Amino acid sequence: MKAPSTYLSVILLLSFLPPATAHPQGSGLILYGDVKVDESKAGGLKPISLDVILYTDSGTTVARQTVSSNGRYRFNGLTTGFYRLVVEIETREVARIRVDLTSPLIRDRQQDIDLEWKATGKIPTKATVLSVADRYERNSADQAMFEKASAAADKKQYDQAAELLGRIVSSDPKDFQAWTELANIHFLQKDFGTAENEYLHAIDSHPGFFPALFNLGRLEITLKKYDVAIEALTKAIKARPESPDANYFLGEAYLQIKKGSLAVGYLNEALRLDPLGMADVHLRLAALYHAAGLKDKAAAEYEQFLKKRPDYADRKKLEEYIAAHKKP
């Protein structure tokens, strides 16, 4: 088939996040999203459909779906881990997005893909996958090393990836993306002090870079440096207020320093942003209200939780609590 005379420009932010704590009981995670195609600047032939392919972090194909322009993909029955979403058109890759399904609270994850068709003479083999604000232009040698490092990380060859990324930041200390990826690897390897320093290098070079701010916040929670975590996560939310995970972790940090009134606001915001994915936050809020003697509010949170998780293993216990403490 003759290639269309337009190509896809992808305006997404890649975010390589290290694992959070273990996922709650049960499996069968769901990854879904809308494939939104802006054809306002297109000319000539346009694709009728696109292929969305899901890979494991090691490169194994999980599933493939053909999706119409402005359609929706959905992958069911996934296990906790990192994945790669790849979009192809006529066998040519036009987007690659890393997806983090390691959050302790997310069961249903929405990852939309925004694409834009522009009039040119060809389809590139791979489209840009960084937002303009967070793009970093590196020289060809460093770019080649960055791609090799990403491939090594995908194969869990972390020492090799760290060595390559270390060479990049040595030659260009302003490369905030490379600093962040290097920190992510050291976070994954539990080299927390090194990772902390590398996240700070990234933030110094690009203060509003969400992945560095967010992951630094998670790292500081791990280190029980809650005041520092709050500072980092507050900046992360300023950069990306629509992030349910950032709101959740900021709420958790406030809980750890016994500022429940501040925590509740961020936990509720996480629920508002992702009502199903953050359903377990209702349990956190219920425990908070119960400890404060506000058992009617705890009952209300349990009730909301069971509406979203009707198959919860301890449903009977929660129902008994609701019956005993719910306001008439």
PEQUI-V833077 format. One line per field, one symbol per residue. phi: phi as a letter, one per 30 degrees, with the letter a starting at -180 (. if undefined). burial: + if it has 16 or more other C-alpha atoms within 10 Angstrom, else -. A space follows every 50 residues. Layout:
phi->???
burial->???
This chain:
phi->.dddcbbccccbcdbccddcddddejbidbcblccccdcdcdbidbddbb cccccdddjddcabbcbdeicbcaccidcdlcbbcbcbbhicdcabbdbc ccddcdccccbdbcbbdbdbcacddacdbbdedcdbccdddddddddddd dddecicddddddddddddddbdcddddeddddedddddicddddedddd dddddbecdeedddddeddddedicddddddddddddddbdddddddddd edddddcicddddedddddedddbeddceddeddddddddddicdddddd dddddddcbdcedcedddddddddbddd
burial->---+++++++++++++++++--+-----+++--++++++--+-------+ ++++++++-----+-+++++-++++--++++++++++++---++++++++ +++++++++++-+++++++---+--+++++---+-------+--++-+++ ++++---+-+++-+++-++----+++++++++++++++---+--++-+++ +++-+++++++++++++++++---+++++++++++++-++--++++++++ ++++++---+--++-++++++-+++++++++++++++++-----++++++ +++-++-+------+--+--++------
